[in-house]
Amino acid sequence: MIARLAGAASLALLAACTQPVGSTISSAGPLSTDAPGWAVPTGPGPAMTPVRFEHLAGWGAERHAQAVPGFLASCTQFTANPAQALGGAGEAASRGGTGAQWRAACAAARSLKPGDDAAARTFFEAHFQPYGLSSDGSASGLFTGYYEPEIRGSRTPTAVFKYPLYRRPPELGATARRAPFFSRAQIEAGALRKKGLEMLWLADPIDSFFLHIQGAGRIILADNRTVRVSYDGQNGQTYVPIGRVLVDRGEMTLEQVSMQTIRAWLVAHPREAAGVMNQNPSYVFFRELSGMTADAGPPGALGVPLAPLRSAAVDKSFIPLGAPLWVETRDPLDSTNIQRLVMAHDLGGAIKGAIRTDLFFGWGRDAEERAGRMRQQGREFILLPKASVTAAQ
């Protein structure tokens, strides 16, 4: 079962900025050179072009050993479910679309000594072929961020903690619902009261709203114990980004939209805040996680814990879950380069397109600040196993 079907929500969900894409990834078509060092197909739709590792800016400076645990986490799922359809399109599907196609690379990764950057770099270069991703003749795509909020809460309702987090109603079941359930406005008005679905209580409806967007969180109780919660279903209603609502109302420009500016507007307009949040009829239900360590992120769609700046949410239509990705973008606060290996461990409701990535920044105040402001252009490469080329022929 997918742990967080739509939990990789981010600034893109708030601003509804998604990249238009075609239906397949291919390596055919005429070439141009709009990206440094490698030729980019100019035809319409997404493309996937074989490149060399020297085309990956910053590859030589990467701490490759730090990326190995994330890949081994992917391997855990590949091994447990070798026939599972991981996603991908074109060559990404034929070379890495099932767990079995990663078998040789996973076996080699398990023999690596922890912390040995040289050996880890050799491993990645020996077992993978990098492909540059592009769409409509451009190698540039949108990178956003998400995080795991830390919020004060209570096991029981009080005068302070009076906004519930709900478990998934039994009538929704474990699979996607075809007919829409109650909307956000109906649930906030009491449609689920007295059904015994309340699992925790928060002090601020705005905190609750953003927890729904992130899809997972850490609820800190009065005795400082932490309860981990994660996505466990959605009401079947279409997601409406309230950033777009505020832009359409003239409250801010698209360039001004961030998690921080949206929250500031909601706080400054308490009489209007509930109405604006209810413009998004989508509503998320949660489950409590057990056995999670403090240094591990919540489980992503692949079923493994997310790691700060080593895990990302992608569009499964183009990128197989669990695949290594090389990302080249910038930090939203200081514009320093983000050039590193991340693993496609998660999915997101607004993460649509071949070059459309939501980076997991972790938890805590710094992660919140960076994730909330992350809206950067960048380039991306997918690493696919060489051994599966022969197996697929």
Secondary structure, DSSP 8 states (H G I E B T S, - for coil): --S-SSB---HHHHHT------S--BS-S-EEEEETTEEEE-SSSEEEEE--GGGSTTGGGS-GGGGHHHHHHHHHHHHH-TT-B----THHHHHHSBGGGGHHHHHHHHTS-TT-HHHHHHHHHHHEEEEEEEETTB--EEEEEEEE-EEEEESS--SS--EEEEB--GGG-SS--SS----HHHHHTTTTTTSS-EEEEES-HHHHHHHHHHSEEEEE-TTS-EEEEEEEEE-S-----HHHHHHHTTSS-GGG--HHHHHHHHHH-HHHHHHHHTT----EEEEEE-S--TTS--B-TTSSB--TTTEEEE-TTTS-TT-EEEEEEE-TTT--EEEEEEEEEEEBTT--STTEEEEEEEESHHHHHHHHH-EEEEEEEEEEESHHHHHH-
